[in-house]
Amino acid sequence: MASSAPPLLPITTNPSTAAGGGTTTTTTPSPTTALRGFLSNISDQVRSSLSHRRPWSELVDRTAFSKPDSISEANSRIWKNYSYFRVNYLAVVASVLVFSLLSHPASLLFLVALLAAWIFLYLFRPSDSPVVVFGRTFSDRETLGVLVVMSVVVVFLTSVGSVLISALIVGAGLVCVHGAFRVPEDLFLDEQEPASSGFLSFLGGAAKNAASVSGPAVVAAARV
């Protein structure tokens, strides 16, 4: 008696594998890796921006100071000196801001906590990991709303706002006084230097690099 043929089992072929001869796997970097890359890019951009600063000896040259004859001349000096000492001035303002925060530990603690909440709960949180608090899951829109409310409370209802505003006013005052009394006749801008090369110009480059770091990375496997 002839033996019956074994039953045929259905076989499913992956269209992407059959067409391309390989498989594609999508992986997402961890938040720690994305944050480390973001901070590294900011550090590189800060170093690059600080390399454009003018010598501090020019900034404090006592022989180049004189009283302006009018308000218009003082205003003209401020703009010319800002164009030349842009990075130095922003470094002075940043130093005043840091000193003010260090002299107010409570404000510094509130600000660091707020920045940490934005970083770990929204900016670098994986899209497939929702925020869960006391068993309740928060959507991205709800998380953003809570962070915005927290920012308003921390900045306007605590000492953080007054400390930041006071530091910025003091820093801007120092810059204006120096710019008004510093004679800019001996200062020459480099024609090849872009006008936007300032201490805070790293934000644009760092944001672009962070987007490339935190975005999903597509890795193609070897062909079968």
Disulfide bonds with the S-S distance in Angstrom:
none
